[in-house]
Amino acid sequence: MSVLPHVSAARMLRKLASVLSLALLASPLAAQRVEVSFPSGVMAKPVTGRVILIVARDSTPEPRFRAGSYGGTQPFYGLDVSALAPGAVAVIDSTTSAYPMNLAQLPPGDYFVQAVLNVYTQFHRADGHVIWAHMDQWEGQQWNRSPGNLVSDVRRVRVDAGKPLNVKLTLDHVIPPVAVPPDTKWVKRVKIQSKLLSEFWGQPMYIGATILLPAGYDENPGMRYPTVYQQGHFSLAPAFGFTTDSTADYETQRDAIRARTDGREPGYDFYKSWKSEDFPRMLAVTWQHPTPYYDDSYAVNSANNGPYADALLTELVPYIESHFRAIPQPYARTLTGGSTGGWESIALQVLHPDFFNGTWTLYPDPVDFRSLQMVNAYEDTSAFVPNGNDWVVTPRYMSRTTSGQPQTTQRDLSRIEAVLGSKERSGQQFNAWDAAWSPVGADGYPRPLWDKTTGTMDREVADHWRDNFDLRHYMEVNWSTLGPKLAGKLNVYVGDMDNYYLNLAVYQLEDFLKGTTNPRSDALFEYGRPMKGHGWQPMSNAELIRIMARHIAASAPTAMDDATP
């Protein structure tokens, strides 16, 4: 029980006056307006896409690199443009989609502003839908650095109370192509056009891989090797942070790993293990499979993204195995990955149990949609607040610190995504799930699990997610046939204070798998305790590969004469 202290009338009046003064300072300003255009010398044809304006308090780094992330607090604004002609003006004002405040609510002060035009491509898809979305330029769906996007210079402006703001920004730069790192003795890169995906999208579509070669690869041309496929977000870097540069951010990597207190080693330390005489000889492969919605397809066949699983497993993997002497048999293919890549690694094993021989999954995206972070996809009526919030409305969070301090709310990230792209085209996390797991909406775009403005859940979409992509549900329904193929092949690691609450779904998956019979799953679960967050793993990458190599050797159909794990 608490007792309210006595407050005098004079003190109450002073407090009220203070509150009113703050309210007046934050009151809307008059006729705030930013005009964005591009000259014909930059782009000769009309452009369809999304104009994004970013406001920052300083100019370094550029404002475009400071907005739109989970923790991003820079004000920014988004506006769709259709066939915007050279010289024509896109107007951003107080009515434009905004986060965290509209343009008229900017407090007085000095700011730096910059605009980007995220260019869209028209796709005539095989399912009959015609949509506009950003064609990835091998940068991983990063609107602020995607080649071909238009960007303005950074400009300093001043907002004064009660005075109109009228700023004109010119998109007079085109972001240049990605510089693909050169191949080396150790690292090779491939990029191939996918026939399956090109047919689905009605445009040439590409997938690729970065291959880390084992020591002695060139000296032993007759030897074939098992492969570990490391899943993760788009990157052209080799697997496991591999680098031969002893000075490449070594101190930064070491300090970050120490702060996370896990077993992962810096990339140069991994290189020293990789080339050592007693280390298993394997290929380590990362895939590149960006879609028009995200930097990564989630490696599944999707109503919105198209047949990515088929493209990866029937086009890309055979290419890798034929060009880099990988053993083309299931026993020689293993999986790992973290976060998005964690979900992919276990999904690939579960959905294609005859193709892979085990996954060592790290802090995966939700593997049970009853714990979609803090949302129960099947029972909650709102993604933004828990059921039953009536008199006191408690926000639902989607991220936290490892000490439990809540950070970003479901509502805030939903707003961020709505500003960065309408129709699920933000390139961010919630929209990525909708693109990978949802049915197609009537307009041809992904049908969202929840409304990004109101948080209202769509039960039909939830059912679609459950029936097609809820991994725990899929295993439970199909265990009689899946079990014999998955026994001893599932290993999952996650911190008990994962920053995105991903440990919650892992607990539920463990509850199911530990109770399986005929056969028993023999699944391994390990939790980083106490207070281990997103990115934690219990062993070094070198030890992880040694574990995989022993598993491959033990399950090989015959003595492995053609490889030396």
Secondary structure by P-SEA (a helix, b strand, c coil): ccccccccaaaaaaaaaaaaaaaaaaccccbbbbbbbccccccccccbbbbbbbbbcccccccccccccccccccbbbbbbccccccbbbbbccccccccccccccccccbbbbbbbbbbbbbbccccbbbbbbccccccccccccccbbbbcbbbbbbcccbbbbbbbbccccccccccccccccbbbbbbbbaaaaaaaccccbbbbbbbbcccccccccbbbbbbbbbbccccccccccccccccaaaaaaaaaaaaccccccaaaaaaaaacccccbbbbbbbbbbccccccccccccccccaaaaaaaccaaaaaaaaccccccccccccccccaaaaaaaaaaaaccccccccccccccccccccccccccccccccccccccccbbbbbbccccccccccccaaaaaaaaaaaccccccccaaaaaaacccccccccccccccccccccccaaaaaaaaaccaaaaaaaaccccccccccccbbbbbbccccccaaaaaaaaaaaaaacccccccbbbbbcccccccccccccaaaaaaaaaaaaaaacccccccccc
